[in-house]
Amino acid sequence: MNLLSFGEIIWDSYGDSYTIGGAPLNLAAHYAIQGGDAWLASAVGNDVLGTRATEHIKALGLKTDYVSVLDGLQTGECVVTLDEKSVPKYNILENVAYDQISLPVTLNQTFDVIAFGTLALRSKQNVEALECILRNNTFGEIYTDLNIRPPFYSKESIEFCLANATIVKISDEELPLVTLQLFGKNVACADAYDLIAQNYPKIKLILITQGEMGSTCYDCQNKKIYTCKAEPVTAVSTVGAGDSYGATFLTQYLKANDIMLSMALASKVSAFVVSHQEAIPNDTKEFIKRVVPT
C-alpha cells in the first residue's frame, strides 16, 4: 500500500536542541512502521538542517524521491520559546523550503492514498502543485487532516482540503473554528457531519478525534455514526498523536474496509504515542506487532 504525504518538514528548535517533525512526516513514519510504503512530497534547504532531515527521513524508512533540496531557502523550523511562566510560544518560520514544493505532473508510482493538511497550503505554489497532482493522477483515497496552525490557515485552504478529500480528520478543538469559517457559526458535532457532507460531496468518512473522550466517524454514504472510546493512558505529550491515529486508521481501513476495527486500532496506537515524549517512539514497531493484526 503506497502513501504520498504532502507538506511540511519542520525542525522544532528549543535553543540549541532540535527535534524533527511536521504532521506529514509523522503520518508517513507511522504508516511505514505499519508495513506501508510511504513517500514524502516536500522540500528542505541546502543547509545543515536539510541534510540532517534527509538522513533522518531515510532512517525512518521513508522514500525521498519527491523531497527537493533547494538553494536559497532554509529548512522549515518552528522556534519554541518559554515565557516567564514557562508557557511555550511557537514561531513557525515563513518563506522556507517546504513553501516551494515541486513535483512532476505525473508521478512515477501509483498511490493508494495521498495525504495533506492546511499548513503547507499557505503558499500559492504548493496549492498549485497539489492541484496539478490531484488533477493528473489517480488515488484510491484522498486523506486530509486539517491540522490547523494559526495564523497559517484560511477559509480557502480549509475548503480546498474538504473539497478534494474522501476521508477527513478534524479534532474537536478545530471543529468550532472550521464551522465558523465555512458556515459562519459554531455547529455541534452531530450537525457538523451533515453540513460538511452536504457541502463537500466527495467525502466518504469524517473522523472527529476528541482526546480522552475518544473518537467518532461519520459514514457519509450510509449516514451512520461510529463511536470509539479512548484507551486509558497517562498522557506525557500529545505531539504526533493525531498523526499516528490517522496513519493507523488509513492502513487498517485500506486493508480491511472495516471502520470500527480501524478506529479501535488507531485509538490504541495514538494512546501509546501519548504515553511518550516523542511523536514517533523508538519502540513503536514492537508495540504495533503486539496490537495490530498482520
C-alpha positions as CSV (number, residue, x, y, z in Angstrom):
1,M,0.0,0.0,0.0
2,N,1.5,3.3,-1.2
3,L,1.1,6.6,0.6
4,L,2.2,10.1,-0.7
5,S,2.3,12.5,2.2
6,F,2.4,16.1,1.0
7,G,3.6,19.0,3.1
8,E,5.9,20.4,5.7
9,I,9.2,19.1,7.1
10,I,9.9,21.1,10.3
11,W,12.5,21.2,13.0
12,D,11.2,22.3,16.4
13,S,14.1,24.3,17.9
14,Y,14.5,24.8,21.7
15,G,17.6,26.9,21.9
16,D,20.4,24.5,20.8
17,S,18.1,21.4,20.8
18,Y,16.3,20.3,17.6
19,T,13.5,17.8,17.1
20,I,12.3,16.9,13.6
21,G,8.6,16.7,12.9
22,G,5.8,18.1,10.8
23,A,2.4,16.3,10.5
24,P,3.1,14.8,7.0
25,L,6.4,13.3,8.2
26,N,4.9,11.9,11.4
27,L,2.0,10.4,9.4
28,A,4.3,8.8,6.8
29,A,6.6,7.4,9.5
30,H,3.7,5.7,11.4
31,Y,2.3,4.4,8.1
32,A,5.7,2.9,7.2
33,I,6.1,1.3,10.6
34,Q,2.8,-0.5,10.0
35,G,4.0,-2.0,6.8
36,G,3.1,0.5,4.2
37,D,5.4,2.2,1.6
38,A,5.5,5.9,2.3
39,W,6.8,8.8,0.2
40,L,7.2,12.4,1.4
41,A,6.4,15.2,-1.0
42,S,8.3,18.2,0.5
43,A,11.4,20.3,0.3
44,V,14.4,21.1,2.6
45,G,17.1,23.7,2.3
46,N,20.6,23.1,1.2
47,D,21.8,23.5,4.7
48,V,22.8,21.6,7.8
49,L,19.2,21.0,9.0
50,G,18.2,19.9,5.5
51,T,21.0,17.3,5.4
52,R,20.0,16.1,8.9
53,A,16.4,16.0,7.9
54,T,17.1,13.8,4.8
55,E,19.2,11.4,6.8
56,H,16.5,11.2,9.5
57,I,13.7,10.6,6.9
58,K,15.6,7.8,5.3
59,A,16.4,6.2,8.7
60,L,12.6,6.1,9.3
61,G,12.2,4.0,6.2
62,L,10.6,6.8,4.2
63,K,11.2,7.4,0.5
64,T,12.6,10.8,-0.6
65,D,12.1,10.7,-4.3
66,Y,9.8,13.7,-4.0
67,V,11.8,15.7,-1.4
68,S,13.6,18.6,-3.1
69,V,16.8,20.2,-1.8
70,L,16.6,23.9,-2.5
71,D,19.3,26.6,-2.6
72,G,18.5,30.0,-1.1
73,L,15.7,28.8,1.2
74,Q,16.3,27.4,4.7
75,T,14.8,24.1,6.0
76,G,11.5,24.5,7.9
77,E,11.8,25.5,11.5
78,C,9.5,26.3,14.4
79,V,11.2,28.3,17.1
80,V,9.9,27.4,20.6
81,T,10.4,29.8,23.4
82,L,9.1,29.9,27.0
83,D,7.6,32.9,28.7
84,E,8.1,33.8,32.3
85,K,5.5,31.2,33.3
86,S,7.2,28.5,31.2
87,V,4.3,28.5,28.7
88,P,5.7,27.7,25.3
89,K,5.2,30.0,22.3
90,Y,5.6,28.8,18.7
91,N,7.0,30.8,15.9
92,I,6.6,28.8,12.6
93,L,9.1,30.4,10.2
94,E,7.7,31.6,6.8
95,N,9.2,31.5,3.3
96,V,11.1,28.3,4.0
97,A,11.9,25.3,1.7
98,Y,8.6,23.4,2.2
99,D,6.7,26.5,0.9
100,Q,8.1,25.7,-2.5
101,I,7.3,22.1,-3.1
102,S,7.8,21.0,-6.7
103,L,6.5,17.7,-8.2
104,P,6.3,16.1,-11.6
105,V,2.9,16.4,-13.2
106,T,2.6,12.6,-13.5
107,L,4.0,10.7,-10.5
108,N,6.3,7.7,-11.0
109,Q,4.3,5.4,-8.8
110,T,0.6,4.7,-8.3
111,F,-0.6,5.6,-4.8
112,D,-3.4,4.1,-2.7
113,V,-3.7,7.3,-0.8
114,I,-2.5,10.9,-0.8
115,A,-2.5,13.0,2.4
116,F,-2.2,16.7,3.1
117,G,-3.3,19.4,5.6
118,T,-3.6,23.2,5.7
119,L,-0.2,24.4,6.8
120,A,1.6,23.6,3.5
121,L,-1.2,25.3,1.6
122,R,-0.2,28.7,3.0
123,S,1.9,29.2,-0.3
124,K,0.4,29.7,-3.7
125,Q,3.0,27.4,-5.3
126,N,2.0,24.5,-3.1
127,V,-1.7,24.9,-3.7
128,E,-1.0,24.9,-7.5
129,A,1.4,21.9,-7.2
130,L,-1.2,19.9,-5.2
131,E,-4.0,20.9,-7.6
132,C,-1.9,19.6,-10.5
133,I,-1.1,16.3,-8.8
134,L,-4.7,15.7,-7.9
135,R,-5.8,16.5,-11.4
136,N,-3.3,14.4,-13.3
137,N,-3.0,11.3,-11.1
138,T,-5.4,8.8,-9.6
139,F,-5.6,8.0,-5.9
140,G,-7.6,5.3,-4.2
141,E,-8.3,7.7,-1.3
142,I,-7.6,11.3,-0.6
143,Y,-7.0,12.0,3.1
144,T,-6.8,15.3,4.9
145,D,-6.1,16.0,8.5
146,L,-6.6,19.8,8.7
147,N,-4.0,20.3,11.4
148,I,-4.8,24.0,11.7
149,R,-1.9,26.1,12.9
150,P,-2.9,29.7,13.4
151,P,-2.3,32.0,11.7
152,F,-1.5,29.8,8.7
153,Y,-4.9,28.8,7.6
154,S,-7.8,30.4,5.7
155,K,-11.3,29.6,4.6
156,E,-9.8,28.9,1.2
157,S,-7.3,26.3,2.5
158,I,-9.9,24.6,4.6
159,E,-12.3,24.5,1.6
160,F,-9.6,23.1,-0.6
161,C,-8.9,20.2,1.7
162,L,-12.6,19.3,2.2
163,A,-13.5,19.8,-1.5
164,N,-10.8,17.3,-2.6
165,A,-10.8,14.7,0.3
166,T,-12.5,11.4,0.6
167,I,-11.5,10.9,4.2
168,V,-11.4,13.9,6.6
169,K,-10.0,14.1,10.1
170,I,-10.7,17.1,12.3
171,S,-10.0,17.4,16.0
172,D,-12.8,18.5,18.3
173,E,-10.7,21.6,19.1
174,E,-10.6,22.6,15.5
175,L,-14.3,21.9,14.7
176,P,-15.8,25.2,16.0
177,L,-13.2,27.2,14.1
178,V,-13.9,25.1,10.9
179,T,-17.6,25.5,11.1
180,L,-17.3,29.2,11.9
181,Q,-15.1,29.7,8.8
182,L,-17.2,27.6,6.5
183,F,-20.8,28.3,7.7
184,G,-20.5,31.4,9.8
185,K,-21.5,29.7,13.1
186,N,-20.3,27.2,15.6
187,V,-22.0,23.9,14.9
188,A,-22.4,20.9,17.2
189,C,-20.6,17.7,16.2
190,A,-23.7,15.8,15.1
191,D,-25.0,18.7,12.9
192,A,-21.5,19.4,11.5
193,Y,-21.4,15.9,10.0
194,D,-24.5,16.6,7.8
195,L,-23.4,20.1,6.9
196,I,-19.9,19.1,5.8
197,A,-21.2,16.0,3.9
198,Q,-23.8,18.1,2.1
199,N,-21.4,20.8,1.0
200,Y,-18.5,18.5,0.1
201,P,-19.9,15.5,-1.7
202,K,-16.5,13.7,-2.3
203,I,-16.1,13.0,1.4
204,K,-16.9,9.4,2.4
205,L,-15.8,9.4,6.0
206,I,-15.5,12.2,8.6
207,L,-13.4,11.4,11.6
208,I,-13.6,13.6,14.7
209,T,-10.9,13.0,17.4
210,Q,-11.9,14.0,20.9
211,G,-8.8,13.3,23.1
212,E,-9.7,11.4,26.2
213,M,-13.3,11.3,25.0
214,G,-12.4,9.0,22.2
215,S,-13.3,9.5,18.5
216,T,-16.3,9.3,16.2
217,C,-16.6,8.6,12.5
218,Y,-19.5,9.5,10.2
219,D,-20.1,7.3,7.2
220,C,-21.5,9.9,4.7
221,Q,-22.8,7.3,2.3
222,N,-24.7,5.3,4.8
223,K,-25.4,8.2,7.2
224,K,-24.1,6.1,10.1
225,I,-22.1,7.3,13.1
226,Y,-19.5,5.1,14.7
227,T,-18.0,5.8,18.2
228,C,-14.9,4.5,19.8
229,K,-13.7,5.0,23.4
230,A,-10.2,6.3,24.1
231,E,-7.7,3.9,25.5
232,P,-6.9,4.8,29.2
233,V,-3.4,6.3,29.3
234,T,-1.2,8.7,31.4
235,A,-0.5,11.5,29.0
236,V,3.1,12.7,28.6
237,S,2.8,14.5,25.3
238,T,0.1,14.8,22.6
239,V,2.6,15.7,19.8
240,G,2.1,13.2,17.0
241,A,-0.9,11.5,18.5
242,G,-3.3,12.7,15.7
243,D,-0.8,11.7,13.1
244,S,-0.4,8.2,14.5
245,Y,-4.2,7.9,14.7
246,G,-4.6,8.9,11.1
247,A,-1.8,6.6,9.8
248,T,-3.2,3.6,11.7
249,F,-6.8,4.3,10.6
250,L,-5.6,4.5,6.9
251,T,-3.5,1.4,6.9
252,Q,-6.3,-0.7,8.5
253,Y,-9.1,0.8,6.5
254,L,-7.3,0.2,3.3
255,K,-6.6,-3.4,4.3
256,A,-10.0,-4.4,5.6
257,N,-12.5,-1.7,4.9
258,D,-13.7,-2.0,8.5
259,I,-14.4,1.4,10.1
260,M,-14.9,0.2,13.7
261,L,-11.7,-2.0,13.7
262,S,-9.7,0.8,12.1
263,M,-10.9,3.3,14.8
264,A,-10.2,0.8,17.6
265,L,-6.6,0.1,16.5
266,A,-6.0,3.8,15.8
267,S,-7.1,4.6,19.4
268,K,-4.6,2.0,20.8
269,V,-1.7,3.4,18.8
270,S,-2.4,7.0,19.5
271,A,-2.7,6.3,23.2
272,F,0.7,4.6,23.0
273,V,2.2,7.7,21.4
274,V,0.6,10.0,24.0
275,S,2.3,8.0,26.7
276,H,5.7,9.0,25.3
277,Q,7.5,12.3,24.8
278,E,8.4,11.5,21.2
279,A,6.0,11.7,18.3
280,I,7.5,8.5,16.9
281,P,8.6,6.5,20.0
282,N,11.5,4.1,19.4
283,D,9.6,1.1,20.5
284,T,6.5,1.8,18.2
285,K,7.2,-1.1,15.9
286,E,7.3,-3.6,18.8
287,F,4.0,-2.2,20.1
288,I,2.4,-2.5,16.7
289,K,3.4,-6.1,16.5
290,R,1.5,-6.8,19.7
291,V,-1.8,-5.0,18.9
292,V,-2.2,-4.7,15.2
293,P,-3.1,-7.9,13.2
294,T,-0.9,-8.7,10.3
